[in-house]
């Protein structure tokens, strides 16, 4: 795999920089050994044994070469390689730096000697979760690697995603790749996986893998031909973890890369390393005889052969003739799918690992002079061979700025204390690609996990026409709708129900509808709230104008009646039944009609205090006058009987006393009401759906109904007395008219109570005004209109002689 060669070059570049820098290790020259794992644990264990043996002799734990004795191990890029190395070398307490996935181990002693060049993986998964939430991708698929890290991901991370609202249509496991793995079995399992992925309705697929997983993904274009599922029309957005990197087998060189266009991946936060690109440009196979990899890489990368090689000539005789490698080929001319000129995340981790070890050895070298006597003048290398854990302690505490200006240090868990970058993959027809940084998530030690995404810089797959794609189980619920669960399906799959009356949803995909604030109401579409209008009965509206006109007109009629009675005050019909009481009665009726105006207009504190109390007292005076008139009529006829003792009660005093006594009781009730719990202006938010009713709050309904009930009691007594006196002679008798007027009065106010309780707002006020005017009008018409008729139209009946006649 030609891409892995950059890892080697990053190591060589770092070692050369350190060895040529006299400020780091002036008296020490770094060297390195490279071992191939061949994807098998057998070769990894074998390489671990070679590290503990002398050169050319596989005798574990026997190495007398002090100059070339290893002091640390850099392992990767897959977790299995790190794990197998750690199993053996942790016994010797070598510092071990990994530049891929951290090995899964439950042994604290074993884990204490390796340091992860990647930040904490849980931090990365939080970043992926934030990414999914940022784009609102709640319906995704998962492809996981087949090892301990993959099992941990499925068991721990997937439930964490589910708790945050992410659903999974599928969770597939990659086939296990090793040196001896049958490529046909990989293809067979890959085709099955491809079918699951492409037939899914998800648009985003999370790939939790390691560096070699890209080999399987690169088989997808070929698999699409077998499954007849077009890859382009069913393109997915791949979300890849930082452990992955672009790798491929030689036969995949010419495979299409378009399926990666628009993919998103996490990468170790990195910066450009100065001089690395120039270092790569100077690589030539003719001048690097010490590089045992370059000729193999050169042949695979450029598709050429070197002249003079028997193996190449034999191979070239069988196959079509290939061009001769001149050694002047340029790496920058290779597509990125073959070789990347920019330092990858894995290469950057190796580069930093070398510098960490160099800085640690530098610290050990510096402090060794202080302990030279105690150490018996032992050299630093010999000291580290005898005490390798000392270097491990220094490595864990090391902190410095690398040549790219980035701070490198480990946290208490032995993980690199850096964040992650978010990368957008852009592919080109020439099998090349570009990795564009579009955001990132901060370091592990930051107080908050904040994901920064520059969404305008993202290039999406061509299938989505450069519009941010959706990845949801079903369409979002529109405004005015809320989600409802579908039985038997994941919670991300739901139906949308319209909000119930009185509630809204002003965001898409809301879990539930909610009510508007008290001073607002839902609009027609139930997706926003509109301000309620403050309403009250005004003079400007037709209802208020009509009631005001009726009130003034009725008051004018009362004044006319009063004027008639004053003009004809000396006539018998006016004198009859207490003239002064009649005047009081008419004045109370006049005020009753006028007090209806207190109920029209904007309520304020004074108006609310005066409304009911004024109405109650004036009406009590009016009804008391009726009661007094009725009482006088009865007593007058009783006094006409021979030897009657009732004569002493007949007179003006009794009538005035009745009026005064009844009015005094009502005044006391109103005074108690106003002193204890007076009415006040109030905004009724709940009465009307789209209006705020400004009304007078009675504060104490007990007192309100006491005032109203006392009036009703007087009316009932008057009605009862008048009813029993209705058969007295007509010429002297007002009882029939009083009976009829009280019947109207009681009927109006008995119907007022339920109407008052069942209406609200301005209509409730209108009901009370109507009741006041109707009952007052009934008294005026029934009691005074017959007398006015006689006074004005039948004056011949308005004489004393006529009044003394009894009805035949």
C-alpha positions in Angstrom: 0.0 0.0 0.0 1.8 3.1 -1.3 0.1 5.4 1.1 1.7 3.7 4.1 5.1 4.7 2.8 4.4 8.3 3.9 4.3 7.1 7.5 7.9 5.8 7.0 9.0 9.1 5.4 7.5 11.1 8.2 9.5 9.1 10.7 12.7 9.5 8.6 12.0 13.3 8.3 11.6 13.7 12.0 14.7 11.7 12.9 16.8 13.7 10.4 15.5 17.0 11.8 16.3 16.0 15.4 19.8 14.6 14.5 20.7 17.9 12.7 19.4 20.1 15.6 22.2 20.5 18.2 19.8 22.1 20.7 17.8 18.8 21.3 20.3 15.9 21.4 23.8 17.3 20.9 25.6 14.1 21.9 23.0 11.5 20.9 22.1 10.2 17.5 18.6 8.8 17.1 18.1 5.6 15.0 15.1 3.4 14.3 14.0 0.0 13.2 10.9 -0.8 11.2 9.0 -4.0 11.5 6.1 -5.2 9.3 3.1 -6.8 11.1 1.7 -8.5 7.9 -1.7 -8.1 9.5 -1.0 -11.2 11.8 -0.4 -11.5 15.5 2.4 -14.1 14.7 4.5 -11.5 13.0 3.8 -8.9 15.6 5.0 -11.2 18.4 8.0 -12.1 16.3 8.9 -8.5 15.8 8.6 -7.9 19.6 11.0 -10.7 20.3 13.5 -9.2 17.8 13.5 -6.0 19.6 14.8 -7.8 22.7 17.5 -9.7 20.8 20.8 -8.8 19.3 20.9 -8.0 15.6 20.6 -11.1 13.4 20.0 -13.4 16.4 16.5 -14.2 17.7 17.4 -14.8 21.3 14.8 -13.0 23.5 16.1 -11.0 26.4 19.7 -11.2 25.1 21.0 -8.0 23.6 24.6 -6.8 24.3 24.5 -4.0 21.8 24.3 -0.9 24.0 24.6 1.5 21.1 21.5 0.1 19.2 19.4 -0.8 22.2 15.7 0.3 21.8 14.4 2.7 24.4 10.8 3.1 23.2 8.3 1.6 20.7 6.1 3.4 18.2 3.2 1.2 17.1 0.3 1.3 14.8 -1.7 2.0 12.8 -4.3 -0.6 13.9 -5.1 -1.5 17.5 -4.3 -5.2 17.2 -0.6 -4.4 16.5 -0.4 -2.1 19.6 -2.2 -4.7 21.7 0.1 -7.6 20.8 3.2 -5.5 21.3 2.0 -4.3 24.6 1.4 -7.8 25.9 5.1 -8.6 25.7 6.9 -5.3 26.1 5.0 -4.0 29.1 7.0 -6.5 31.1 10.1 -4.5 30.3 8.3 -1.2 30.9 9.2 0.3 27.5 7.4 3.5 26.7 5.0 2.6 23.9 3.5 5.3 21.7 0.6 4.4 19.4 -0.5 6.4 16.4 -3.7 4.6 15.6 -6.6 3.2 17.7 -5.7 2.5 21.3 -5.5 -1.1 22.2 -8.3 -2.6 24.3 -6.9 -3.9 27.6 -8.3 -4.3 31.1 -4.8 -4.5 32.7 -3.9 -1.2 34.3 -0.2 -2.2 34.5 -0.1 -3.0 30.8 -2.0 0.2 29.8 0.2 2.4 31.9 3.2 2.1 29.6 1.6 3.1 26.3 0.7 6.7 25.2 -1.9 7.4 22.6 -1.0 9.9 19.9 -4.7 10.3 19.2 -6.9 12.3 21.6 -9.4 10.4 23.6 -11.8 8.4 21.3 -14.8 9.2 23.5 -14.1 12.9 22.8 -14.2 12.1 19.1 -17.5 10.2 19.4 -19.0 13.2 21.2 -17.8 15.3 18.3 -19.5 12.9 15.8 -22.7 13.1 17.9 -22.5 16.9 17.8 -22.0 16.7 14.0 -25.1 14.6 13.6 -27.1 16.9 15.7 -25.8 20.0 13.9 -27.0 18.6 10.6 -30.1 17.0 12.2 -29.2 13.6 10.9 -31.2 11.3 13.2 -31.5 8.3 10.9 -28.1 6.8 10.2 -26.3 3.5 9.5 -23.2 2.2 11.2 -20.3 0.2 9.8 -18.0 -1.0 12.6 -14.6 -2.6 12.6 -14.3 -6.3 13.7 -12.1 -6.0 16.8 -12.3 -4.9 20.5 -12.7 -1.3 19.6 -15.6 -2.1 17.4 -17.3 -4.1 20.1 -16.8 -1.3 22.6 -18.3 1.2 20.1 -21.4 -1.0 19.5 -21.9 -1.6 23.2 -21.1 1.8 24.6 -21.2 4.5 22.0 -24.3 3.4 20.0 -26.5 3.5 23.1 -25.1 7.0 23.9 -26.2 8.1 20.4 -29.6 6.6 20.9 -30.1 8.5 24.1 -29.4 11.7 22.2 -32.0 11.0 19.6 -30.1 9.1 16.9 -31.6 6.0 15.4 -29.9 3.3 13.5 -31.3 1.5 10.4 -28.4 -1.0 10.4 -25.2 -1.8 12.3 -22.9 -3.9 10.1 -19.5 -5.4 10.9 -16.6 -5.2 8.5 -15.1 -8.5 7.5 -11.8 -9.2 9.3 -8.7 -8.6 7.1 -5.5 -10.4 7.8 -2.4 -11.4 5.7 -3.9 -14.7 4.9 -7.5 -13.6 4.4 -9.1 -14.9 1.3 -9.9 -11.9 -0.9 -12.9 -13.7 -2.4 -14.5 -14.1 1.1 -13.9 -10.4 1.7 -15.6 -9.6 -1.5 -18.5 -11.9 -0.7 -19.1 -10.3 2.7 -18.5 -6.9 1.2 -21.2 -7.4 -1.4 -23.6 -8.4 1.3 -22.7 -5.3 3.3 -23.0 -3.1 0.2 -26.5 -4.4 -0.5 -27.6 -3.5 3.1 -26.1 0.0 2.9 -27.4 0.9 -0.5 -30.9 -0.4 0.0 -31.2 1.6 3.2 -33.1 4.9 3.3 -30.4 6.6 5.4 -28.3 9.2 3.7 -25.4 9.3 6.2 -23.4 6.3 7.3 -21.0 6.4 10.2 -17.8 4.3 9.5 -16.0 3.4 12.7 -12.9 1.8 11.4 -9.2 1.7 11.2 -6.7 2.5 8.4 -7.3 -0.7 6.4 -11.1 -0.3 6.3 -10.7 2.1 3.4 -9.6 -1.0 1.3 -13.1 -2.5 1.8 -14.9 0.8 1.0 -12.9 1.2 -2.2 -14.4 -2.1 -3.3 -17.9 -0.5 -3.4 -17.7 0.7 -7.0 -16.9 -2.9 -8.1 -19.7 -4.3 -5.9 -22.2 -2.0 -7.5 -21.7 -3.8 -10.8 -22.6 -7.2 -9.2 -25.6 -5.9 -7.2 -26.9 -3.7 -9.9 -27.5 -0.9 -7.4 -26.1 2.3 -8.8 -23.6 3.8 -6.5 -23.9 7.3 -7.8 -27.7 7.5 -7.6 -27.6 6.0 -4.1 -24.6 8.0 -2.8 -24.2 8.2 0.9 -22.4 10.7 3.1 -19.7 8.8 4.8 -18.7 10.0 8.3 -15.3 8.5 9.1 -13.4 8.3 12.3 -9.9 9.7 12.7 -8.3 6.3 12.9 -9.1 5.8 9.2 -6.9 7.0 6.4 -6.9 6.6 2.6 -5.3 3.3 1.7 -5.8 0.8 -1.1 -4.3 -2.3 -2.7 -2.4 -2.0 -6.0 -5.2 -3.4 -8.0 -7.6 -0.7 -6.7 -5.5 2.1 -8.1 -7.8 2.9 -11.0 -11.1 2.3 -9.1 -13.5 5.2 -9.1 -13.3 7.6 -6.1 -16.5 9.5 -6.7 -18.3 7.6 -4.0 -16.1 9.5 -1.5 -17.0 12.9 -2.8 -18.6 15.0 -0.1 -17.6 12.6 2.7 -16.8 13.9 6.2 -14.1 12.6 8.4 -12.5 13.4 11.7 -8.7 13.8 11.9 -6.2 14.6 14.6 -5.8 18.3 14.9 -2.7 19.2 12.9 -0.8 21.9 11.2 1.4 22.1 8.2 5.0 20.9 9.0 7.5 23.2 7.2 10.0 21.4 5.0 8.1 18.1 4.7 6.8 18.8 1.2 10.3 19.8 0.1 11.7 16.7 1.7 9.3 14.5 -0.3 10.2 16.3 -3.5 13.8 15.4 -3.1 13.2 11.7 -2.7 14.8 9.8 -5.6 15.4 6.1 -5.7 18.9 6.5 -7.1 20.1 8.5 -4.2 18.5 6.6 -1.3 20.3 3.3 -1.2 19.7 3.1 2.5 15.9 3.3 2.0 14.9 -0.3 1.4 11.3 0.6 0.6 11.7 3.3 -2.0 12.3 1.0 -5.1 9.2 -1.1 -4.2 7.2 2.0 -3.7 8.4 3.7 -6.8 7.5 0.7 -9.0 3.9 0.5 -7.5 3.4 4.2 -7.5 4.6 5.0 -11.0 3.8 1.6 -12.6 7.3 1.2 -13.9 10.3 -1.2 -13.6 13.9 -0.7 -12.9 16.3 -1.9 -15.5 18.9 -4.4 -14.5 16.7 -6.3 -12.1 16.2 -9.9 -13.0 12.9 -10.1 -11.2 11.6 -7.1 -13.0 12.8 -8.3 -16.4 11.2 -11.7 -15.9 7.9 -10.1 -14.8 8.1 -7.7 -17.7 8.5 -10.5 -20.2 5.3 -12.1 -19.1 3.2 -9.0 -18.7 2.9 -6.2 -21.2 6.0 -4.1 -21.3 6.0 -1.4 -18.6 8.1 1.8 -18.8 11.5 2.0 -17.2 11.8 3.8 -14.0 14.1 6.8 -14.6 14.2 7.9 -11.0 13.3 11.4 -12.1 9.6 10.9 -11.7 8.0 13.4 -9.3 5.9 12.5 -6.4 3.8 15.6 -6.7 2.6 14.4 -10.1 1.0 11.3 -8.5 -2.8 11.5 -7.7 -3.6 11.7 -4.0 -5.2 8.2 -4.2 -1.6 6.9 -4.8 0.4 9.2 -2.7 -0.4 12.4 -0.7 2.1 15.2 -0.5 0.4 16.8 2.5 1.2 15.1 5.8 -1.7 12.9 6.8 -3.0 12.5 10.4 -1.2 9.3 11.0 2.1 10.7 9.6 1.7 13.8 11.8 1.2 11.5 14.8 4.4 9.6 14.0 6.3 12.9 13.5 5.1 14.1 16.9 5.9 10.8 18.6 9.5 11.0 17.4 9.8 14.5 18.9 8.2 13.4 22.1 10.8 10.7 22.6 13.6 13.1 21.6 12.4 15.7 24.1 12.1 13.0 26.8 15.7 11.7 26.1 16.9 15.3 26.2 15.3 15.8 29.6 16.9 12.5 30.8 20.2 13.5 29.4 20.0 16.9 31.1 19.1 15.5 34.5 21.6 12.7 34.3 24.5 15.1 35.0 23.0 15.9 38.4 23.0 12.3 39.3 26.2 11.2 37.6 27.8 10.4 40.9 24.9 8.3 42.1 24.7 6.5 38.8 28.4 5.7 38.9 29.0 7.7 35.8 26.8 5.4 33.7 25.9 6.7 30.3 22.3 7.8 29.7 21.6 5.0 27.2 22.9 2.4 29.6 20.8 4.0 32.4 17.6 3.9 30.3 18.3 0.3 29.4 18.4 -0.6 33.1 15.6 1.7 34.0 13.3 2.1 31.0 10.3 3.2 33.2 12.2 6.4 34.0 11.9 7.5 30.4 8.2 6.5 30.5 7.7 8.9 33.5 9.3 11.7 31.6 7.3 11.0 28.4 4.0 11.2 30.4 5.0 14.7 31.8 6.5 16.1 28.6 5.1 19.3 27.1 6.6 21.3 24.2 5.8 23.2 21.0 6.6 21.3 17.9 8.0 22.8 14.7 4.5 23.5 13.5 3.8 25.7 16.5 1.4 23.3 18.2 1.6 22.3 21.9 2.2 18.6 22.4 1.4 17.0 25.8 -0.3 14.0 27.3 -3.2 14.1 29.8 -3.3 12.0 32.9 -4.7 9.1 30.9 -1.7 9.1 28.5 -3.7 10.6 25.6 -2.7 13.5 23.4 -4.3 16.6 24.7 -5.5 17.9 21.4 -8.8 18.2 19.5 -10.0 16.9 16.2 -10.4 18.6 12.8 -13.4 17.9 10.6 -12.4 17.2 7.0 -14.5 17.4 3.8 -13.4 15.1 1.0 -13.5 16.5 -2.5 -12.7 14.0 -5.3 -11.7 14.7 -8.9 -11.9 12.6 -12.1 -8.1 12.1 -12.2 -8.4 9.8 -9.2 -7.1 12.5 -6.9 -8.8 14.1 -4.0 -8.5 17.1 -1.7 -9.1 17.1 2.1 -10.6 20.5 3.1 -10.7 21.4 6.8 -14.3 22.7 7.5 -14.2 22.9 11.3 -13.3 21.0 14.4 -13.8 20.3 18.1 -11.6 21.6 20.8 -9.2 19.8 23.1 -10.2 17.2 25.6 -9.4 19.5 28.5 -11.7 22.3 27.3 -14.6 23.1 29.5 -17.3 22.5 26.9 -17.5 20.3 23.8 -18.0 22.9 21.1 -18.2 21.8 17.5 -17.4 24.5 14.9 -18.6 23.9 11.4 -18.1 26.2 8.4 -21.1 24.9 6.6 -20.7 27.2 3.6 -17.4 25.5 2.8 -18.8 22.0 2.5 -19.0 20.2 -0.8 -21.9 17.7 -0.8 -22.2 14.7 -3.0 -23.4 15.6 -6.5 -26.6 13.6 -5.9 -27.8 16.3 -3.5 -27.2 19.3 -5.9 -25.1 21.1 -3.3 -28.0 21.2 -0.8 -27.5 20.0 2.7 -29.0 16.5 2.6 -31.5 15.1 5.1 -31.0 11.8 6.9 -34.2 11.1 8.7 -36.6 8.2 8.9 -39.5 10.3 7.6 -40.1 13.9 6.6 -40.0 16.5 9.4 -43.2 17.5 11.0 -44.2 20.9 9.6 -45.1 23.9 11.7 -48.4 23.4 13.4 -47.8 19.7 13.8 -46.2 17.5 16.4 -44.7 14.0 16.4 -46.5 10.9 17.5 -45.0 7.5 17.9 -45.5 4.6 15.5 -45.8 1.3 17.3 -43.1 -1.2 16.4 -40.7 1.3 14.8 -37.7 3.2 16.2 -38.4 6.4 17.9 -37.0 8.4 15.0 -39.8 7.1 12.8 -43.1 8.8 13.6 -46.3 10.3 12.3 -47.3 14.0 12.4 -50.5 15.1 14.0 -52.0 18.6 13.8 -51.9 20.5 17.1 -55.0 20.5 19.1 -57.1 23.7 19.3 -55.5 26.4 21.4 -51.9 25.1 21.0 -49.1 25.7 18.4 -45.8 24.3 17.3 -43.5 27.0 15.9 -40.6 24.7 15.0 -40.3 21.8 12.7 -40.3 18.3 14.2 -41.5 19.3 17.7 -42.2 16.6 20.2 -45.3 18.3 21.5 -47.5 21.4 20.9 -47.6 24.1 23.5 -49.9 26.9 24.5 -49.3 30.5 23.7 -48.6 33.1 26.5 -51.6 34.5 28.2 -51.6 37.7 26.2 -51.4 35.9 22.8 -53.4 33.4 20.8 -52.7 30.8 18.1 -53.0 31.9 14.5 -55.1 30.0 11.9 -52.2 27.7 10.9 -51.3 27.1 14.6 -47.6 27.8 14.0 -47.2 31.2 15.7 -48.9 33.3 18.4 -50.6 36.6 17.7 -51.1 39.4 20.3 -54.5 39.6 21.8 -56.5 42.8 21.4 -57.7 44.5 24.6 -61.4 44.9 24.4 -64.2 46.5 26.4 -67.6 48.0 25.7 -67.0 51.3 24.0 -69.2 54.2 22.9 -67.7 53.9 19.4 -69.0 50.4 18.6 -72.6 49.9 17.6 -73.6 48.0 20.7 -72.3 50.6 23.0 -73.8 53.5 21.0 -77.2 51.8 21.0 -77.2 51.2 24.7 -76.1 54.8 25.4 -78.8 56.2 23.1 -81.4 54.0 24.9 -80.2 55.2 28.3 -80.3 58.9 27.4 -83.7 58.5 25.6 -85.2 56.7 28.6 -83.8 59.4 30.9 -85.4 62.0 28.8 -88.7 60.2 29.0 -88.4 60.1 32.8 -87.8 63.9 32.8 -90.9 64.4 30.7 -93.0 62.3 33.1 -91.5 64.2 36.0 -92.3 67.5 34.3 -95.9 66.4 33.7 -96.3 65.4 37.3 -94.8 68.7 38.5 -97.1 70.7 36.1 -100.2 68.8 37.3 -99.1 68.4 40.9 -102.3 69.8 42.2 -104.5 67.4 40.4 -106.1 64.6 42.3 -104.3 61.8 40.5 -100.9 63.2 41.3 -101.8 63.9 44.9 -103.1 60.4 45.3 -100.7 57.9 46.9 -98.1 60.4 48.2 -96.8 63.0 45.7 -93.4 63.3 47.2 -92.8 59.6 47.1 -93.7 59.7 43.4 -91.0 62.4 42.8 -88.4 60.3 44.7 -89.5 57.3 42.6 -89.1 59.2 39.3 -85.7 60.6 40.3 -84.5 57.1 41.2 -85.7 55.8 37.8 -83.9 58.8 36.1 -80.6 57.9 37.9 -81.2 54.2 37.1 -81.2 54.9 33.4 -78.2 57.2 33.7 -76.1 54.7 35.8 -76.2 52.4 32.8 -73.6 54.8 31.3 -71.1 53.8 34.0 -70.9 50.4 32.3 -69.9 51.8 28.9 -66.3 52.9 28.3 -62.9 51.9 29.5 -63.0 50.6 33.1 -60.7 52.3 35.6 -60.5 52.2 39.4 -63.1 54.9 40.2 -65.6 53.5 37.6 -65.3 50.0 39.0 -65.9 51.2 42.5 -69.0 53.2 41.5 -70.6 50.8 39.1 -72.3 48.1 41.2 -72.6 50.1 44.4 -74.3 53.1 42.6 -76.6 50.7 40.7 -77.5 48.8 43.8 -78.3 51.8 45.9 -80.4 53.6 43.2 -82.3 50.5 42.4 -82.9 49.8 46.0 -84.4 53.4 46.4 -86.7 52.7 43.3 -87.9 49.3 44.6 -88.3 50.7 48.1 -90.6 53.4 46.6 -92.6 50.7 45.0 -92.8 48.8 48.3 -93.8 52.0 50.1 -96.5 52.7 47.5 -97.9 49.2 47.8 -97.9 49.4 51.6 -99.7 52.7 51.5 -102.3 51.4 49.1 -103.1 48.4 51.4 -103.1 50.5 54.6 -105.3 53.1 53.0 -108.0 50.6 52.2 -107.7 49.0 55.6 -108.0 52.4 57.2 -111.4 52.9 55.5 -113.0 50.2 57.5 -115.0 51.4 60.6 -113.1 51.6 63.8 -109.8 50.7 62.0 -106.6 51.2 64.0 -104.6 51.5 60.7 -105.4 55.1 60.2 -102.5 56.3 62.3 -100.1 54.5 60.0 -101.3 56.1 56.9 -99.2 59.1 56.0 -96.0 60.4 54.4 -93.8 59.4 57.4 -94.4 55.7 56.8 -93.5 55.9 53.2 -90.4 57.9 53.7 -89.4 55.6 56.6 -89.7 52.5 54.4 -87.6 54.1 51.6 -85.0 55.3 54.1 -84.8 52.0 56.0 -84.4 49.8 53.0 -81.9 52.2 51.3 -79.9 52.4 54.5 -79.5 48.6 54.6 -78.3 48.6 51.0 -75.9 51.4 51.7 -74.4 49.4 54.6 -74.0 46.4 52.4 -72.2 48.5 49.7 -70.0 50.2 52.2 -68.9 46.9 53.7 -68.2 45.6 50.2 -66.1 48.7 49.2 -64.2 48.6 52.5 -63.3 44.9 52.5 -62.9 43.9 48.9 -63.7 46.7 46.4 -64.0 46.0 42.7 -61.0 46.8 40.5 -60.1 46.9 36.8 -58.7 43.5 35.6 -57.4 42.0 32.4 -59.2 38.7 31.8 -56.7 36.7 29.6 -58.7 33.5 29.5 -62.2 34.5 28.8 -61.9 35.1 25.0 -59.6 33.1 22.7 -58.4 36.1 20.7 -59.1 39.0 23.1 -58.0 40.4 26.4 -61.1 41.6 28.2 -60.7 44.7 30.3 -63.4 44.4 32.9 -64.2 45.3 36.4 -63.5 42.4 38.7 -66.1 42.3 41.4 -63.5 40.9 43.8 -66.2 39.5 46.1 -69.1 37.7 44.4 -70.6 37.1 47.8 -71.1 40.8 48.4 -72.2 41.3 44.8 -75.0 38.8 45.1 -75.9 40.1 48.6 -76.5 43.5 47.1 -78.5 42.0 44.2 -80.3 39.6 46.5 -81.5 42.4 48.8 -83.0 44.2 45.8 -84.6 40.9 44.8 -86.0 40.5 48.3 -87.6 43.9 48.2 -89.1 43.3 44.7 -90.5 39.9 45.8 -92.2 41.5 48.9 -93.6 44.3 46.8 -94.8 41.8 44.2 -96.5 39.7 46.9 -98.2 42.6 48.6 -99.4 44.1 45.3 -100.6 40.7 44.2 -102.9 40.3 47.2 -104.1 43.9 46.8 -104.8 43.6 43.1 -108.6 43.2 43.6 -109.1 46.4 45.5 -111.2 49.1 43.7 -109.5 50.3 40.5 -110.2 54.0 41.1 -108.0 54.1 44.2 -105.8 51.1 43.4 -102.3 51.1 41.8 -101.8 47.5 42.9 -102.5 45.9 39.6 -100.0 48.1 37.8 -97.4 47.5 40.6 -98.0 43.8 40.4 -97.4 43.8 36.6 -94.3 46.0 37.0 -92.9 43.8 39.7 -93.6 40.7 37.6 -91.5 42.3 34.8 -88.9 43.4 37.3 -88.5 39.9 38.9 -88.6 38.1 35.5 -85.8 40.4 34.2 -83.5 39.9 37.1 -84.2 36.2 37.5 -83.1 35.7 33.9 -80.2 38.1 34.4 -78.4 35.7 36.9 -77.9 32.8 34.5 -77.2 35.1 31.6 -74.6 37.0 33.6 -72.9 33.7 34.6 -72.8 32.3 31.1 -71.6 35.3 29.1 -68.3 37.2 29.4 -66.5 40.3 28.3 -68.4 43.2 26.8 -71.5 41.0 26.3 -71.7 40.4 30.1 -71.7 44.1 30.6 -74.3 44.6 27.9 -76.6 42.0 29.6 -76.4 44.0 32.9 -77.1 47.3 31.1 -80.1 45.7 29.3 -81.4 44.3 32.6 -81.1 47.7 34.3 -82.9 49.5 31.5 -85.6 46.8 31.0 -86.5 46.6 34.6 -86.4 50.4 35.0 -88.5 50.8 31.9 -91.0 48.2 33.2 -91.5 50.3 36.3 -91.8 53.5 34.3 -94.3 52.1 31.8 -96.5 50.1 34.1 -96.8 52.6 36.9 -96.6 56.0 35.3 -97.8 55.7 31.7 -101.5 55.0 32.8 -101.5 58.1 35.0 -100.0 60.2 32.2 -102.6 58.9 29.9 -105.4 60.1 32.2 -103.6 63.4 32.9 -103.0 64.3 29.3 -105.7 62.5 27.3 -108.5 61.9 29.8 -108.5 65.1 31.9 -112.2 64.6 32.7 -111.2 61.5 34.8 -108.7 63.5 36.8 -111.1 65.0 39.4 -111.9 64.2 42.9 -115.5 63.2 42.3 -114.5 60.6 39.7 -111.8 59.1 42.0 -114.3 58.5 44.7 -116.5 56.4 42.5 -116.1 52.7 42.9 -116.0 50.3 40.1 -119.4 49.0 39.3 
